[in-house]
Amino acid sequence: MDRVSTAIAVLAAAIGLAFSQSAGAETQNRTQIRTGADMCSLSIPTTDTKVRPKATGFRNEGTTNAFVICTFDTPPGGYSTTNNFTYAGVVLKSMDGADHDVTCTGVNSVADAGGVGVSEPQYVAKTVTVNDEGESGPLGVGVQWEPEDFGSTGTIPDSSGLFSVTCILPPQVSIKYGGAGSEEDVGN
């Protein structure tokens, strides 16, 4: 390509850029899902337990209740509290086919964060009956938290990377997986 052709090509590109429309802002819904084995752990760790992560979930194979905590990562495209969750929840399953009442508490934010502009945590407990064939069929029974549970609309306040769920996990119940939704700004 000679100098004149190169100059014309550069000029044409510059004119095209000058008159092009900028891309409009666009928001896309995002969903993150993690296995119970990956996101949950015992709240009080011990070596004498029958509660453990397995490929099929975080399972209580023992004979006594266990206090379990599950954490949610920061949503895609977000950091800190800039991109809060639109919902968050876990799916539980009975391993023995019997009905089990399970109480789980969703918690947004972190303690002592008021000094940096983050709200104090809110604790929202929910109880569900978990069985072998739940509302999601063979997947189990879900327990989910929405913005309204925390007195908000749109998103769960101060939940991005700070949301957790604690459950009193009865014997023969598994936390199969957890999931959370968010919105990501992908344009400007």
ABEGO torsion letter per residue (X at the ends): XBAAAAAAAAAAAAAAAAABBBBBBBBBBBBBBBBAAAABBBABBBABBABBBBAAEBBBABABBBBBBBBBBBBBGBBEAABBBABBBBBBBBAAGBBBBBBBBBBBEBBGAAAAGBBBBBBBBBBBBBBABBAAEAAEBBBBBBAAAAGBBGBBBGABGABBBBBBBBBGBBBABBBBBBBBBABX
